[in-house]
Amino acid sequence: MHGTLVEQTRMRAGIARRMTESKQQAPHFYVQTEVAIDGVQASSRYAGGVALRFARVRRYREDKAPTDADTIDAVRSLLSSPPA
């Protein structure tokens, strides 16, 4: 569905309305997590096109904001990088 226009059904409109209400009214918070991985491999199974090998939580980062997170492009760039 990525990049594809989808017909607006009553169900989708209801989901959108409830998601908007939830974001505006319900308390919410963000947690930044540092993840250790053993490698990255190409994958057709996931929308991002990559799979993380042996991913595990390394630590929680209270000193980081959600805008500091790596992007999918940064993860994809690891596909062509030699191991460190």
N, CA, C and O atoms as a Tinker XYZ file with bonds, in Angstrom:
   336  protein
     1  N      0.817000   -1.177000    0.000000    73     2
     2  CA     0.000000    0.000000    0.000000    64     1     3
     3  C      0.871000    1.255000    0.000000    63     2     4     5
     4  O      0.347000    2.352000   -0.192000    81     3
     5  N      2.158000    1.133000    0.205000    73     3     6
     6  CA     3.068000    2.274000    0.235000    64     5     7
     7  C      3.088000    2.967000   -1.120000    63     6     8     9
     8  O      3.402000    2.351000   -2.139000    81     7
     9  N      2.749000    4.261000   -1.123000    73     7    10
    10  CA     2.762000    5.023000   -2.358000    64     9    11
    11  C      1.564000    4.799000   -3.257000    63    10    12    13
    12  O      1.561000    5.255000   -4.401000    81    11
    13  N      0.548000    4.109000   -2.769000    73    11    14
    14  CA    -0.631000    3.812000   -3.569000    64    13    15
    15  C     -1.832000    4.546000   -2.993000    63    14    16    17
    16  O     -2.041000    4.540000   -1.780000    81    15
    17  N     -2.614000    5.171000   -3.843000    73    15    18
    18  CA    -3.848000    5.806000   -3.379000    64    17    19
    19  C     -4.880000    4.724000   -3.093000    63    18    20    21
    20  O     -5.059000    3.791000   -3.876000    81    19
    21  N     -5.550000    4.866000   -1.966000    73    19    22
    22  CA    -6.529000    3.879000   -1.537000    64    21    23
    23  C     -7.869000    4.585000   -1.366000    63    22    24    25
    24  O     -7.933000    5.697000   -0.843000    81    23
    25  N     -8.927000    3.937000   -1.807000    73    23    26
    26  CA   -10.266000    4.520000   -1.693000    64    25    27
    27  C    -10.610000    4.768000   -0.227000    63    26    28    29
    28  O    -10.347000    3.926000    0.631000    81    27
    29  N    -11.195000    5.922000    0.050000    73    27    30
    30  CA   -11.594000    6.276000    1.406000    64    29    31
    31  C    -12.907000    5.587000    1.725000    63    30    32    33
    32  O    -13.961000    6.041000    1.278000    81    31
    33  N    -12.872000    4.509000    2.483000    73    31    34
    34  CA   -14.082000    3.795000    2.880000    64    33    35
    35  C    -14.566000    4.330000    4.221000    63    34    36    37
    36  O    -13.860000    5.086000    4.888000    81    35
    37  N    -15.761000    3.938000    4.608000    73    35    38
    38  CA   -16.282000    4.348000    5.919000    64    37    39
    39  C    -15.394000    3.817000    7.033000    63    38    40    41
    40  O    -15.170000    4.497000    8.034000    81    39
    41  N    -14.893000    2.608000    6.859000    73    39    42
    42  CA   -14.034000    2.021000    7.894000    64    41    43
    43  C    -12.739000    2.824000    8.024000    63    42    44    45
    44  O    -12.315000    3.137000    9.136000    81    43
    45  N    -12.117000    3.155000    6.909000    73    43    46
    46  CA   -10.879000    3.931000    6.944000    64    45    47
    47  C    -11.122000    5.318000    7.542000    63    46    48    49
    48  O    -10.288000    5.823000    8.294000    81    47
    49  N    -12.251000    5.931000    7.214000    73    47    50
    50  CA   -12.590000    7.243000    7.772000    64    49    51
    51  C    -12.754000    7.134000    9.293000    63    50    52    53
    52  O    -12.303000    8.008000   10.033000    81    51
    53  N    -13.399000    6.059000    9.751000    73    51    54
    54  CA   -13.575000    5.849000   11.192000    64    53    55
    55  C    -12.249000    5.635000   11.900000    63    54    56    57
    56  O    -12.027000    6.169000   12.987000    81    55
    57  N    -11.364000    4.852000   11.285000    73    55    58
    58  CA   -10.037000    4.618000   11.868000    64    57    59
    59  C     -9.268000    5.928000   11.937000    63    58    60    61
    60  O     -8.643000    6.227000   12.955000    81    59
    61  N     -9.306000    6.707000   10.869000    73    59    62
    62  CA    -8.595000    7.996000   10.846000    64    61    63
    63  C     -9.124000    8.927000   11.924000    63    62    64    65
    64  O     -8.351000    9.606000   12.599000    81    63
    65  N    -10.438000    8.958000   12.085000    73    63    66
    66  CA   -11.042000    9.830000   13.102000    64    65    67
    67  C    -10.595000    9.406000   14.503000    63    66    68    69
    68  O    -10.222000   10.250000   15.318000    81    67
    69  N    -10.631000    8.116000   14.779000    73    67    70
    70  CA   -10.253000    7.623000   16.111000    64    69    71
    71  C     -8.763000    7.815000   16.380000    63    70    72    73
    72  O     -8.374000    8.118000   17.508000    81    71
    73  N     -7.934000    7.644000   15.367000    73    71    74
    74  CA    -6.494000    7.857000   15.536000    64    73    75
    75  C     -6.220000    9.326000   15.854000    63    74    76    77
    76  O     -5.387000    9.638000   16.705000    81    75
    77  N     -6.919000   10.219000   15.172000    73    75    78
    78  CA    -6.762000   11.649000   15.425000    64    77    79
    79  C     -7.213000   11.978000   16.846000    63    78    80    81
    80  O     -6.522000   12.705000   17.559000    81    79
    81  N     -8.354000   11.456000   17.259000    73    79    82
    82  CA    -8.838000   11.688000   18.627000    64    81    83
    83  C     -7.836000   11.167000   19.646000    63    82    84    85
    84  O     -7.547000   11.837000   20.637000    81    83
    85  N     -7.313000    9.986000   19.407000    73    83    86
    86  CA    -6.362000    9.380000   20.326000    64    85    87
    87  C     -5.119000   10.243000   20.474000    63    86    88    89
    88  O     -4.630000   10.456000   21.584000    81    87
    89  N     -4.615000   10.733000   19.363000    73    87    90
    90  CA    -3.399000   11.549000   19.387000    64    89    91
    91  C     -3.637000   12.869000   20.115000    63    90    92    93
    92  O     -2.725000   13.400000   20.750000    81    91
    93  N     -4.846000   13.398000   20.029000    73    91    94
    94  CA    -5.132000   14.689000   20.640000    64    93    95
    95  C     -5.533000   14.582000   22.101000    63    94    96    97
    96  O     -5.226000   15.479000   22.887000    81    95
    97  N     -6.212000   13.508000   22.484000    73    95    98
    98  CA    -6.815000   13.441000   23.813000    64    97    99
    99  C     -6.102000   12.508000   24.779000    63    98   100   101
   100  O     -6.030000   12.803000   25.972000    81    99
   101  N     -5.577000   11.396000   24.296000    73    99   102
   102  CA    -4.968000   10.407000   25.188000    64   101   103
   103  C     -3.528000   10.799000   25.512000    63   102   104   105
   104  O     -2.803000   11.273000   24.637000    81   103
   105  N     -3.114000   10.605000   26.754000    73   103   106
   106  CA    -1.705000   10.856000   27.076000    64   105   107
   107  C     -0.826000    9.912000   26.252000    63   106   108   109
   108  O     -1.175000    8.749000   26.049000    81   107
   109  N      0.297000   10.412000   25.785000    73   107   110
   110  CA     1.201000    9.575000   25.007000    64   109   111
   111  C      2.636000   10.005000   25.268000    63   110   112   113
   112  O      2.887000   11.122000   25.720000    81   111
   113  N      3.561000    9.123000   24.983000    73   111   114
   114  CA     4.973000    9.411000   25.192000    64   113   115
   115  C      5.784000    8.640000   24.159000    63   114   116   117
   116  O      5.278000    7.722000   23.514000    81   115
   117  N      7.029000    9.018000   24.015000    73   115   118
   118  CA     7.928000    8.373000   23.060000    64   117   119
   119  C      9.127000    7.818000   23.817000    63   118   120   121
   120  O      9.599000    8.426000   24.778000    81   119
   121  N      9.616000    6.666000   23.380000    73   119   122
   122  CA    10.790000    6.051000   23.969000    64   121   123
   123  C     11.812000    5.847000   22.863000    63   122   124   125
   124  O     11.517000    5.217000   21.847000    81   123
   125  N     13.006000    6.376000   23.057000    73   123   126
   126  CA    14.078000    6.164000   22.099000    64   125   127
   127  C     14.916000    4.986000   22.579000    63   126   128   129
   128  O     15.308000    4.922000   23.744000    81   127
   129  N     15.179000    4.074000   21.687000    73   127   130
   130  CA    15.889000    2.852000   22.027000    64   129   131
   131  C     17.104000    2.703000   21.133000    63   130   132   133
   132  O     17.016000    2.876000   19.917000    81   131
   133  N     18.224000    2.384000   21.731000    73   131   134
   134  CA    19.425000    2.064000   20.957000    64   133   135
   135  C     19.400000    0.560000   20.714000    63   134   136   137
   136  O     19.262000   -0.226000   21.651000    81   135
   137  N     19.533000    0.174000   19.470000    73   135   138
   138  CA    19.427000   -1.229000   19.091000    64   137   139
   139  C     20.768000   -1.706000   18.554000    63   138   140   141
   140  O     21.351000   -1.076000   17.672000    81   139
   141  N     21.248000   -2.811000   19.085000    73   139   142
   142  CA    22.466000   -3.442000   18.570000    64   141   143
   143  C     22.051000   -4.494000   17.551000    63   142   144   145
   144  O     21.051000   -5.186000   17.737000    81   143
   145  N     22.818000   -4.612000   16.478000    73   143   146
   146  CA    22.531000   -5.606000   15.442000    64   145   147
   147  C     23.817000   -6.304000   15.042000    63   146   148   149
   148  O     24.907000   -5.753000   15.201000    81   147
   149  N     23.690000   -7.518000   14.521000    73   147   150
   150  CA    24.852000   -8.229000   13.999000    64   149   151
   151  C     25.009000   -8.023000   12.508000    63   150   152   153
   152  O     26.050000   -8.363000   11.947000    81   151
   153  N     24.006000   -7.477000   11.859000    73   151   154
   154  CA    24.106000   -7.226000   10.429000    64   153   155
   155  C     22.769000   -6.801000    9.850000    63   154   156   157
   156  O     21.737000   -6.819000   10.522000    81   155
   157  N     22.821000   -6.421000    8.591000    73   155   158
   158  CA    21.635000   -6.014000    7.840000    64   157   159
   159  C     21.621000   -6.817000    6.553000    63   158   160   161
   160  O     22.658000   -6.987000    5.911000    81   159
   161  N     20.459000   -7.308000    6.177000    73   159   162
   162  CA    20.361000   -8.031000    4.909000    64   161   163
   163  C     19.138000   -7.566000    4.146000    63   162   164   165
   164  O     18.146000   -7.140000    4.738000    81   163
   165  N     19.217000   -7.651000    2.835000    73   163   166
   166  CA    18.084000   -7.294000    1.984000    64   165   167
   167  C     16.948000   -8.276000    2.248000    63   166   168   169
   168  O     17.182000   -9.465000    2.466000    81   167
   169  N     15.723000   -7.775000    2.227000    73   167   170
   170  CA    14.568000   -8.629000    2.480000    64   169   171
   171  C     13.356000   -8.117000    1.708000    63   170   172   173
   172  O     13.016000   -6.936000    1.775000    81   171
   173  N     12.720000   -9.008000    0.986000    73   171   174
   174  CA    11.489000   -8.640000    0.281000    64   173   175
   175  C     10.274000   -8.787000    1.197000    63   174   176   177
   176  O      9.167000   -8.404000    0.817000    81   175
   177  N     10.464000   -9.325000    2.371000    73   175   178
   178  CA     9.369000   -9.546000    3.314000    64   177   179
   179  C      8.906000   -8.256000    3.987000    63   178   180   181
   180  O      7.729000   -8.113000    4.322000    81   179
   181  N      9.834000   -7.316000    4.186000    73   179   182
   182  CA     9.523000   -6.091000    4.915000    64   181   183
   183  C      9.450000   -4.897000    3.973000    63   182   184   185
   184  O     10.186000   -4.828000    2.988000    81   183
   185  N      8.564000   -3.964000    4.277000    73   183   186
   186  CA     8.338000   -2.799000    3.409000    64   185   187
   187  C      9.591000   -1.960000    3.227000    63   186   188   189
   188  O      9.778000   -1.366000    2.165000    81   187
   189  N     10.446000   -1.895000    4.225000    73   187   190
   190  CA    11.679000   -1.115000    4.123000    64   189   191
   191  C     12.740000   -1.769000    3.266000    63   190   192   193
   192  O     13.723000   -1.130000    2.891000    81   191
   193  N     12.546000   -3.047000    2.950000    73   191   194
   194  CA    13.489000   -3.755000    2.089000    64   193   195
   195  C     14.709000   -4.315000    2.786000    63   194   196   197
   196  O     15.611000   -4.837000    2.132000    81   195
   197  N     14.751000   -4.212000    4.126000    73   195   198
   198  CA    15.884000   -4.740000    4.879000    64   197   199
   199  C     15.397000   -5.485000    6.119000    63   198   200   201
   200  O     14.297000   -5.251000    6.621000    81   199
   201  N     16.248000   -6.385000    6.593000    73   199   202
   202  CA    15.990000   -7.095000    7.847000    64   201   203
   203  C     17.227000   -6.944000    8.723000    63   202   204   205
   204  O     18.353000   -7.034000    8.234000    81   203
   205  N     17.021000   -6.717000   10.002000    73   203   206
   206  CA    18.126000   -6.606000   10.952000    64   205   207
   207  C     18.415000   -7.993000   11.512000    63   206   208   209
   208  O     17.507000   -8.684000   11.973000    81   207
   209  N     19.669000   -8.393000   11.472000    73   207   210
   210  CA    20.060000   -9.714000   11.982000    64   209   211
   211  C     20.385000   -9.626000   13.469000    63   210   212   213
   212  O     21.227000   -8.833000   13.889000    81   211
   213  N     19.709000  -10.447000   14.250000    73   211   214
   214  CA    19.922000  -10.548000   15.692000    64   213   215
   215  C     19.836000   -9.183000   16.384000    63   214   216   217
   216  O     20.728000   -8.804000   17.142000    81   215
   217  N     18.756000   -8.459000   16.113000    73   215   218
   218  CA    18.536000   -7.148000   16.736000    64   217   219
   219  C     18.161000   -7.329000   18.202000    63   218   220   221
   220  O     17.400000   -8.230000   18.556000    81   219
   221  N     18.711000   -6.456000   19.050000    73   219   222
   222  CA    18.399000   -6.508000   20.478000    64   221   223
   223  C     18.518000   -5.106000   21.068000    63   222   224   225
   224  O     19.312000   -4.286000   20.608000    81   223
   225  N     17.719000   -4.852000   22.086000    73   223   226
   226  CA    17.759000   -3.550000   22.755000    64   225   227
   227  C     19.068000   -3.441000   23.523000    63   226   228   229
   228  O     19.397000   -4.295000   24.347000    81   227
   229  N     19.793000   -2.393000   23.241000    73   227   230
   230  CA    21.055000   -2.160000   23.940000    64   229   231
   231  C     20.841000   -1.274000   25.160000    63   230   232   233
   232  O     21.342000   -1.562000   26.247000    81   231
   233  N     20.076000   -0.175000   24.962000    73   231   234
   234  CA    19.741000    0.709000   26.079000    64   233   235
   235  C     18.663000    1.686000   25.641000    63   234   236   237
   236  O     18.417000    1.873000   24.449000    81   235
   237  N     18.031000    2.298000   26.617000    73   235   238
   238  CA    17.046000    3.344000   26.367000    64   237   239
   239  C     17.765000    4.678000   26.430000    63   238   240   241
   240  O     18.610000    4.892000   27.300000    81   239
   241  N     17.434000    5.581000   25.509000    73   239   242
   242  CA    18.156000    6.836000   25.371000    64   241   243
   243  C     17.275000    8.014000   25.765000    63   242   244   245
   244  O     16.586000    8.590000   24.923000    81   243
   245  N     17.298000    8.365000   27.026000    73   243   246
   246  CA    16.547000    9.524000   27.497000    64   245   247
   247  C     17.158000   10.826000   26.984000    63   246   248   249
   248  O     16.496000   11.864000   26.984000    81   247
   249  N     18.416000   10.776000   26.548000    73   247   250
   250  CA    19.099000   11.977000   26.064000    64   249   251
   251  C     18.823000   12.262000   24.587000    63   250   252   253
   252  O     19.314000   13.257000   24.054000    81   251
   253  N     18.053000   11.413000   23.922000    73   251   254
   254  CA    17.768000   11.577000   22.495000    64   253   255
   255  C     16.292000   11.890000   22.269000    63   254   256   257
   256  O     15.420000   11.457000   23.022000    81   255
   257  N     16.040000   12.655000   21.206000    73   255   258
   258  CA    14.674000   12.977000   20.794000    64   257   259
   259  C     14.286000   12.076000   19.618000    63   258   260   261
   260  O     15.162000   11.528000   18.949000    81   259
   261  N     12.992000   11.919000   19.360000    73   259   262
   262  CA    12.583000   11.097000   18.206000    64   261   263
   263  C     13.199000   11.580000   16.888000    63   262   264   265
   264  O     13.421000   10.778000   15.981000    81   263
   265  N     13.470000   12.862000   16.780000    73   263   266
   266  CA    14.064000   13.390000   15.543000    64   265   267
   267  C     15.523000   12.979000   15.366000    63   266   268   269
   268  O     16.085000   13.155000   14.286000    81   267
   269  N     16.144000   12.432000   16.417000    73   267   270
   270  CA    17.531000   11.974000   16.339000    64   269   271
   271  C     17.648000   10.547000   15.805000    63   270   272   273
   272  O     18.755000   10.062000   15.571000    81   271
   273  N     16.539000    9.889000   15.615000    73   271   274
   274  CA    16.561000    8.485000   15.189000    64   273   275
   275  C     17.118000    8.347000   13.778000    63   274   276   277
   276  O     16.976000    9.244000   12.947000    81   275
   277  N     17.753000    7.210000   13.522000    73   275   278
   278  CA    18.220000    6.907000   12.164000    64   277   279
   279  C     17.028000    6.722000   11.242000    63   278   280   281
   280  O     15.931000    6.377000   11.681000    81   279
   281  N     17.259000    6.954000    9.974000    73   279   282
   282  CA    16.220000    6.778000    8.960000    64   281   283
   283  C     16.398000    5.428000    8.284000    63   282   284   285
   284  O     17.436000    4.783000    8.436000    81   283
   285  N     15.389000    5.004000    7.540000    73   283   286
   286  CA    15.498000    3.756000    6.800000    64   285   287
   287  C     16.618000    3.851000    5.768000    63   286   288   289
   288  O     17.256000    2.844000    5.462000    81   287
   289  N     16.866000    5.036000    5.231000    73   287   290
   290  CA    17.970000    5.204000    4.279000    64   289   291
   291  C     19.318000    4.940000    4.940000    63   290   292   293
   292  O     20.210000    4.358000    4.323000    81   291
   293  N     19.470000    5.366000    6.196000    73   291   294
   294  CA    20.714000    5.100000    6.927000    64   293   295
   295  C     20.892000    3.604000    7.146000    63   294   296   297
   296  O     22.006000    3.091000    7.041000    81   295
   297  N     19.819000    2.907000    7.446000    73   295   298
   298  CA    19.888000    1.460000    7.639000    64   297   299
   299  C     20.212000    0.774000    6.313000    63   298   300   301
   300  O     21.034000   -0.142000    6.270000    81   299
   301  N     19.568000    1.216000    5.234000    73   299   302
   302  CA    19.851000    0.625000    3.907000    64   301   303
   303  C     21.315000    0.821000    3.512000    63   302   304   305
   304  O     21.900000   -0.037000    2.851000    81   303
   305  N     21.908000    1.947000    3.915000    73   303   306
   306  CA    23.297000    2.193000    3.547000    64   305   307
   307  C     24.231000    1.166000    4.176000    63   306   308   309
   308  O     25.344000    0.973000    3.688000    81   307
   309  N     23.808000    0.509000    5.239000    73   307   310
   310  CA    24.616000   -0.537000    5.868000    64   309   311
   311  C     24.719000   -1.784000    4.992000    63   310   312   313
   312  O     25.621000   -2.602000    5.176000    81   311
   313  N     23.796000   -1.930000    4.042000    73   311   314
   314  CA    23.841000   -3.091000    3.138000    64   313   315
   315  C     25.130000   -3.108000    2.332000    63   314   316   317
   316  O     25.687000   -4.174000    2.070000    81   315
   317  N     25.597000   -1.952000    1.945000    73   315   318
   318  CA    26.783000   -1.902000    1.086000    64   317   319
   319  C     28.068000   -1.605000    1.861000    63   318   320   321
   320  O     29.150000   -1.581000    1.274000    81   319
   321  N     27.961000   -1.379000    3.170000    73   319   322
   322  CA    29.133000   -1.071000    3.973000    64   321   323
   323  C     29.823000   -2.345000    4.436000    63   322   324   325
   324  O     29.148000   -3.316000    4.779000    81   323
   325  N     31.154000   -2.365000    4.453000    73   323   326
   326  CA    31.867000   -3.529000    4.995000    64   325   327
   327  C     31.699000   -3.592000    6.512000    63   326   328   329
   328  O     31.491000   -2.557000    7.145000    81   327
   329  N     31.784000   -4.772000    7.103000    73   327   330
   330  CA    31.643000   -4.893000    8.565000    64   329   331
   331  C     32.718000   -4.083000    9.278000    63   330   332   333
   332  O     33.852000   -3.980000    8.810000    81   331
   333  N     32.342000   -3.512000   10.418000    73   331   334
   334  CA    33.299000   -2.703000   11.194000    64   333   335
   335  C     34.143000   -3.569000   12.110000    63   334   336
   336  O     34.997000   -3.055000   12.833000    81   335
